[in-house]
Amino acid sequence: MATSFGDQLSSSQQLENLFEQVVKEVQHIGSEVHTVGEARPELAESSQSYIKELEENRGRPLFYPYIGSGIGNGPYVELQDGSIKIDLINGIGINIMGHSHPRVIQAGLKGAVQDVVMQGNLQPGKEMVRFAKKIVEIAKRGSRLNHSWITTSGSMANENALKMCRQKTDGARMIISMNAAFAGRTTMMAEVTDNDTMRVGLPRYDEVLRVPFFDKNNPNSIEDTTKIMKEHIEKHKGNICAFMFEPMQGEGGYNVAPREYFLPLLELCRENGIPVWADEIQTFCRTGEFFAYDTLGIGDYVDVCTVAKTIQSGCTLYTDELNPKPGLIAGTFAGSAAALSSGLEILEMMDKEGYMGPEGKVQKIHNQFIGMLNELNETTCKGLLQDAGGLGLMCAVTPLDGSREAMLNLAKKLYENGIIAFGCGRGPFRLRFLLPAVLEEKHFSAMKPIIEKSVLELA
Ligand SMILES: Cc1ncc(COP(=O)(O)O)c(C=O)c1O
């Protein structure tokens, strides 16, 4: 077969050997990052100056005094102050393979030697082609989604999805979304997000209709939500462009719902020609299947799905019917060649190396993590780590008295003691974990005493 010079570049053995050498050296240095450790006084000044510089530049403090040193090893990450922590939030879900993963780095290096840094819609490269092919191949297994549009963030993928839904419904204005939804940070996604603290000073566009998410404490939750959805559809007939939902809520509190909750809502959409849009920006790759719609068995209803985070870029997946007319969707960047190449490698690993399914690594990590939290809640931390749950790598627990203050104090205490987590929910306020898929037995033994100690220090 004829080859281009670019094909020669991609298959150059000399380059491959160099990349391997680079990865080996990274691993050699990273092998020292294998246990939780305190900040080193001799690095305090350097770390502080980075933090101060960034905080002054942004005009706002950082949530954690975190500046990465640039190296890690699985769930362990070294910070610029020399401390080593177990990262159980991964930049809110980006680094599903943990830190300094050799194959993620090697794939990134291959992308980095391409002629351009960023690939775009006018200038795609082979990385973009391969990435798009793989993600559609995965999506098609359990749904009618057979196209993808790549972009640079979850919010942008959501904006593209919204435009597709509106065009499909002749410019219908209203979106049905859930209470406690989170949709991103653009002006429109701040409107779809159900959190007033995230839109202080913004005007309201009144384009969102709310339905309650599943409430396990309300025996009539399914009927109640279905009734409200019916009322919205009746009142706004012909003017609803989409039903958008997170199959498992992230920011809103790691709320899970059974299939039976979604089915009547999805049937109503089907009957009324309302496009169904699953926002899987946080759930993608994490719930034990690639898509949470697969975990829930509702893939056939989905017309549009948005993903981001783990794939190192953003992407809108859509059916033939939602395929937009020319001119509606564009944008300069699709993503960097390195990001697309690493994103593809992550998808390949998750697909072929035993992560998915009821017996897969994701589910095993979930069971062990939740089991550990429950054991602490029943023994040394009695009643102080309640309601541990979630799906797959998305786990949360209600700590202490469930107040915002207690949750924030615990997050900061854990950070001090060597574990990075984050919060979610509105009351109870929950501690959330986006676990890396590389956790092993030894990591659980390392994290358990830290969680126990941190909770007891605040009890
Ligand atoms: C469900 C959901 N939608 C949208 C977004 C926005 O994605 P991004 O921050 O990449 O714009 C997020 C990010 O946390 C999310 O969790």
The ligand as an ORCA input file, in Angstrom:
! r2SCAN-3c Opt
* xyz 0 1
  C     -22.997     16.530     33.750
  C     -22.052     17.592     33.279
  N     -22.402     18.355     32.222
  C     -21.579     19.304     31.739
  C     -20.361     19.571     32.323
  C     -19.468     20.656     31.767
  O     -18.305     20.132     31.204
  P     -17.020     21.078     31.016
  O     -16.583     21.474     32.382
  O     -16.012     20.205     30.295
  O     -17.445     22.233     30.184
  C     -19.972     18.817     33.441
  C     -18.691     19.109     34.127
  O     -18.482     18.862     35.277
  C     -20.842     17.804     33.924
  O     -20.514     17.069     34.996
*
